[in-house]
Amino acid sequence: MKRHWFWATLLFWTILTSTVISWALIYAPVRFNPETISHFETQLNGMTQEHYIWMCEGNLTRLLPSLLKKLQEEGWTSIGNGMDFGPSLLGFSNDSNFSDHFQIKIFQKEEIIKTIGLWEPQDEEKTYGWTCDTPKPINNFDLTRMHWNFPFKPPSNSNSFYLEQIKNIKIAIISIPRNGNTTEQFQNICSSQGFAERPFESDGQNESFILTKSNHRLLAELESNGTENLISVVSLN
């Protein structure tokens, strides 16, 4: 299951949750009664995503049934028949010990996709949650291309492309079919759009580049999975 937009959203969740881990609240019986830590909005392909970061007393496995019951009562339908998407999306093995402390669930209701990330810090009787509601029309790429407001544009042969924005930070994630040498293909795209590129760093698998054009300065990372290339670009302005 390929959900490239998920990675852009997960990046913001990771940054923001890192600032609230130290919260300490009064111990209480296990029930789904979350306390909201943060509420914010992002723009994904021009559409608004609602994000909530919350904390609830109780460990993840004991809290989960109450959460699932509440979602069912609200009319949400589980995608993947209750599957935990955490291991597959993050590239980990399906380890029960991992799922006891971290899970990702995905639900759908009408034209909204709800992603829920659950994390229980080790040796703590509390669960942190991240909830994100995403409109399904984000996959209307013809409409997205018309309203794309980022200097690096998706090539005409792109498989998918997503632009996530929070305040003045923008991250573009573009998937294209692999055609020949990955680096050369990327350099040709940059040249066709008038970008000068220079290598930034490489870990042997992924490559990073600094892109410049006029007053635009971007950081791009290039990743290949064999059949397609994934280009991630963030503005440095």
Backbone torsions as a table, in degrees:
resi	resn	phi	psi	omega
1	MET	NA	116.4	-175.2
2	LYS	-105.4	115.2	177.6
3	ARG	-129.0	79.6	-175.7
4	HIS	-61.7	-30.7	179.3
5	TRP	-63.3	-24.6	-178.9
6	PHE	-60.8	-37.6	-175.0
7	TRP	-67.7	-37.4	177.1
8	ALA	-62.8	-43.6	178.3
9	THR	-65.1	-42.4	-178.2
10	LEU	-63.0	-32.4	178.9
11	LEU	-60.8	-46.4	-179.7
12	PHE	-65.9	-38.6	178.6
13	TRP	-61.5	-42.9	-179.3
14	THR	-61.6	-43.7	-179.3
15	ILE	-63.5	-44.5	-173.4
16	LEU	-76.8	-37.4	-179.7
17	THR	-68.4	-25.3	179.9
18	SER	-64.4	-19.1	-179.1
19	THR	-90.1	-6.3	-174.6
20	VAL	-121.9	6.4	-176.8
21	ILE	-60.8	-31.2	-173.5
22	SER	-79.8	2.1	179.6
23	TRP	-62.1	135.9	177.3
24	ALA	-127.0	121.7	-179.4
25	LEU	-121.1	164.9	-175.6
26	ILE	-66.5	137.9	-179.6
27	TYR	-67.1	136.6	-177.2
28	ALA	-145.7	162.7	177.7
29	PRO	-59.5	152.6	-176.7
30	VAL	-72.1	117.7	171.7
31	ARG	-161.6	156.7	-178.3
32	PHE	-83.6	91.3	179.6
33	ASN	-136.1	71.2	-169.7
34	PRO	-72.3	150.3	172.1
35	GLU	-107.8	121.1	-178.0
36	THR	-69.9	128.0	177.6
37	ILE	-96.1	-39.3	-178.2
38	SER	-152.3	143.9	173.5
39	HIS	-133.5	127.5	-179.6
40	PHE	-152.6	166.9	179.7
41	GLU	-120.8	146.8	170.9
42	THR	-128.1	165.4	176.2
43	GLN	-110.8	124.3	177.3
44	LEU	-121.2	115.5	-175.6
45	ASN	51.3	39.2	176.1
46	GLY	83.1	-1.2	-179.3
47	MET	-112.1	150.2	-173.1
48	THR	-82.4	129.9	170.0
49	GLN	-104.4	134.6	175.1
50	GLU	-98.3	128.5	179.9
51	HIS	-120.4	138.9	172.4
52	TYR	-131.7	134.2	170.8
53	ILE	-114.8	129.0	-173.2
54	TRP	-141.8	169.1	176.4
55	MET	-135.8	141.2	178.5
56	CYS	-137.0	137.4	176.6
57	GLU	-65.7	142.7	179.6
58	GLY	112.6	147.8	-179.9
59	ASN	-77.4	162.8	-169.4
60	LEU	-60.5	-48.3	-173.8
61	THR	-66.7	-32.6	178.6
62	ARG	-79.9	-28.3	-178.5
63	LEU	-81.3	-29.7	-172.2
64	LEU	-56.4	-45.3	-179.9
65	PRO	-57.4	-39.4	179.1
66	SER	-66.1	-39.3	178.6
67	LEU	-65.3	-45.8	-179.3
68	LEU	-63.6	-38.1	178.3
69	LYS	-63.7	-42.9	179.0
70	LYS	-62.1	-43.6	179.3
71	LEU	-63.5	-40.7	178.5
72	GLN	-62.7	-42.2	178.9
73	GLU	-64.0	-28.8	179.5
74	GLU	-85.2	-1.7	175.7
75	GLY	93.3	13.5	179.0
76	TRP	-84.1	137.5	178.3
77	THR	-108.1	130.7	-178.2
78	SER	-70.7	135.3	171.9
79	ILE	-90.9	130.4	-178.8
80	GLY	82.7	20.6	176.1
81	ASN	54.0	45.8	177.6
82	GLY	82.8	10.2	-176.7
83	MET	-61.0	142.9	170.5
84	ASP	-87.7	112.8	-177.3
85	PHE	-85.5	-3.9	-177.1
86	GLY	-55.0	-55.7	-177.9
87	PRO	-59.1	-43.6	-176.2
88	SER	-71.8	-39.9	-178.5
89	LEU	-71.9	-32.4	-177.8
90	LEU	-98.1	-1.6	175.1
91	GLY	78.7	24.5	178.9
92	PHE	-101.8	160.0	174.4
93	SER	-70.9	155.9	-178.4
94	ASN	-77.3	79.1	-175.7
95	ASP	-100.1	125.4	-178.1
96	SER	-62.6	-33.1	178.4
97	ASN	-64.8	-37.7	176.7
98	PHE	-64.4	-45.4	-178.1
99	SER	-68.4	-21.9	176.4
100	ASP	-67.4	-21.7	-174.7
101	HIS	-119.8	-13.5	-179.7
102	PHE	-152.6	128.2	178.3
103	GLN	-144.0	152.6	172.8
104	ILE	-127.2	123.1	178.5
105	LYS	-117.5	147.6	179.6
106	ILE	-128.7	134.3	-177.0
107	PHE	-131.8	164.2	-179.7
108	GLN	-139.5	140.6	171.2
109	LYS	-146.6	116.2	-176.7
110	GLU	53.7	-118.8	-175.3
111	GLU	-102.4	24.3	-178.3
112	ILE	-121.9	134.1	171.7
113	ILE	-105.0	125.6	179.3
114	LYS	-107.6	121.3	175.4
115	THR	-106.2	129.6	-179.9
116	ILE	-124.3	120.3	173.5
117	GLY	-104.2	131.1	-178.1
118	LEU	-121.3	133.0	-178.6
119	TRP	-139.5	125.6	175.3
120	GLU	-111.2	110.5	177.6
121	PRO	-60.3	144.6	-178.8
122	GLN	-60.8	137.2	177.3
123	ASP	65.8	23.3	175.3
124	GLU	-126.3	140.7	178.4
125	GLU	-94.8	56.7	178.0
126	LYS	-152.5	154.2	-179.0
127	THR	-125.0	130.4	173.8
128	TYR	-97.2	142.3	-179.1
129	GLY	-131.2	148.6	172.4
130	TRP	-126.8	123.4	179.8
131	THR	-118.4	130.0	-179.4
132	CYS	-132.0	123.7	175.7
133	ASP	-101.2	121.2	-175.2
134	THR	-121.4	126.0	176.4
135	PRO	-65.7	134.5	179.9
136	LYS	-61.7	-31.9	-178.9
137	PRO	-62.3	-0.8	175.4
138	ILE	-59.6	-20.1	-179.7
139	ASN	-87.1	8.2	173.4
140	ASN	-83.4	88.4	-171.1
141	PHE	-73.3	-26.1	175.7
142	ASP	-63.6	-43.4	178.5
143	LEU	-68.2	-40.0	180.0
144	THR	-62.7	-42.6	-178.8
145	ARG	-61.3	-35.4	-179.1
146	MET	-66.3	-31.8	-174.6
147	HIS	-110.9	19.1	-178.7
148	TRP	-68.8	118.7	-176.5
149	ASN	-121.2	52.7	179.2
150	PHE	-133.1	139.2	-174.0
151	PRO	-61.0	-33.8	177.3
152	PHE	-89.5	117.8	-172.4
153	LYS	-101.8	147.7	177.5
154	PRO	-67.4	131.9	177.1
155	PRO	-60.5	161.1	-176.4
156	SER	-64.2	-23.7	-178.4
157	ASN	-97.3	16.9	-177.5
158	SER	-63.0	139.1	174.1
159	ASN	-75.1	-39.6	179.1
160	SER	-160.5	159.3	177.6
161	PHE	-158.2	139.4	-177.1
162	TYR	-136.4	140.9	178.3
163	LEU	-125.6	112.5	-179.1
164	GLU	-103.6	134.0	-180.0
165	GLN	-134.3	130.8	169.9
166	ILE	-131.0	116.3	-172.7
167	LYS	55.0	-119.9	-177.2
168	ASN	-101.9	13.5	178.5
169	ILE	-99.1	128.6	178.5
170	LYS	-126.2	136.4	176.5
171	ILE	-129.8	123.6	176.9
172	ALA	-105.5	136.1	176.3
173	ILE	-125.9	118.8	-172.6
174	ILE	-126.6	130.9	177.7
175	SER	-110.8	129.2	179.3
176	ILE	-132.3	151.1	176.0
177	PRO	-63.8	139.8	178.1
178	ARG	-74.8	133.8	-178.4
179	ASN	-140.8	95.2	-179.1
180	GLY	79.5	-147.7	-177.9
181	ASN	-69.1	126.8	-174.4
182	THR	-61.0	-47.3	-177.8
183	THR	-65.0	-43.7	179.5
184	GLU	-63.5	-39.1	178.7
185	GLN	-62.0	-42.8	178.7
186	PHE	-65.2	-43.3	-179.6
187	GLN	-62.7	-35.8	177.4
188	ASN	-65.9	-37.9	177.6
189	ILE	-64.3	-44.8	179.3
190	CYS	-59.9	-46.0	-178.9
191	SER	-61.9	-41.1	-178.8
192	SER	-65.6	-23.1	179.8
193	GLN	-101.3	5.5	175.9
194	GLY	81.9	18.7	178.9
195	PHE	-93.4	135.3	167.1
196	ALA	-89.5	136.2	-176.9
197	GLU	-128.6	144.8	174.3
198	ARG	-139.2	142.7	-178.9
199	PRO	-60.4	140.7	178.0
200	PHE	-107.1	-52.7	175.1
201	GLU	-164.5	164.9	178.7
202	SER	-147.3	137.4	177.4
203	ASP	-105.4	14.7	-179.7
204	GLY	94.1	-22.0	178.0
205	GLN	-117.0	-52.1	178.7
206	ASN	-105.0	149.3	178.5
207	GLU	-120.8	144.9	177.2
208	SER	-119.6	148.0	-177.7
209	PHE	-138.7	148.9	168.2
210	ILE	-97.4	126.2	-179.5
211	LEU	-111.3	136.4	178.3
212	THR	-134.2	141.3	174.1
213	LYS	-160.1	120.7	-176.3
214	SER	53.5	-122.1	-179.4
215	ASN	-98.6	13.8	179.6
216	HIS	-96.0	134.6	176.7
217	ARG	-134.3	118.3	-172.7
218	LEU	-124.8	152.5	171.8
219	LEU	-112.1	124.3	-177.7
220	ALA	-120.2	141.9	173.9
221	GLU	-120.8	136.8	-175.7
222	LEU	-115.3	127.2	-179.5
223	GLU	-134.4	141.0	179.0
224	SER	-125.9	137.4	176.5
225	ASN	-111.2	13.4	176.9
226	GLY	106.8	-44.9	-178.9
227	THR	-108.6	-21.0	178.6
228	GLU	-144.6	158.8	176.5
229	ASN	-108.2	141.1	178.0
230	LEU	-113.7	121.3	179.6
231	ILE	-109.9	120.7	176.7
232	SER	-112.9	128.4	-175.5
233	VAL	-131.9	132.7	176.8
234	VAL	-126.9	141.5	-180.0
235	SER	-76.8	136.3	177.7
236	LEU	-104.1	1.5	-178.2
237	ASN	-69.6	NA	NA
